[in-house]
Amino acid sequence: MEHIKNDILDYLKDNSFMDTNIGLNDNDSLTQNGIMDSIGLLELMDYICEKYDIEVPEDMLTPENFDSLQGITNLIVKLVK
C-alpha cells in the first residue's frame, strides 16, 4: 500500500499545484489545500485507471475516494484485488 501512496504523491508533485517541498498527510484534502482542482482530479483519475489497469465504477466517484492520499490509495487497493 505504501508504494501506491508514494506513486500518487510523486504524480501530484509532478502534475499539480503542489509545492514539492510541502508535507502532505494521508488525510489532507487535496482540493481544500489547493493541490488539485476539478480538471486535475479528472487527470488523476485517468492516470490511476491507466497505471493500475482498473476502471472506477460511477458509484465510487466520491470525494472520500479522491480527495486525499489515503482515500485514493484505499480505492486503488479495493479495485486491484
ZIZI-V182255 format. One record per backbone hydrogen bond with DSSP energy under -0.5 kcal/mol. NH is the residue of the N-H (numbers start at 1). CO is the residue of the C=O. E is the energy in kcal/mol with one decimal. If there is no record, write none. Layout:
nh,co,e
NH,CO,E
NH,CO,E
//
This chain:
nh,co,e
5,1,-2.1
6,2,-2.5
7,3,-2.0
8,4,-2.4
9,5,-2.4
10,6,-2.5
11,7,-2.3
12,8,-2.7
13,9,-2.4
14,10,-1.9
15,11,-2.2
16,12,-0.9
17,35,-1.7
18,12,-0.5
22,19,-1.8
28,25,-1.4
30,67,-2.6
33,29,-1.2
34,31,-1.6
35,30,-2.1
36,30,-1.8
41,37,-2.3
42,38,-1.7
43,39,-2.3
44,40,-2.5
45,41,-2.3
46,42,-2.2
47,43,-2.3
48,44,-2.7
49,45,-2.5
50,46,-2.3
51,47,-3.2
52,48,-2.5
53,49,-0.5
54,49,-1.4
57,55,-0.7
60,57,-2.2
61,58,-1.6
62,60,-1.9
65,62,-1.0
66,62,-1.1
67,63,-1.8
70,26,-2.9
72,68,-2.4
73,69,-2.7
74,70,-2.8
75,71,-2.1
76,72,-2.4
77,73,-2.5
78,74,-2.2
79,75,-2.1
80,76,-2.2
81,77,-1.2
//
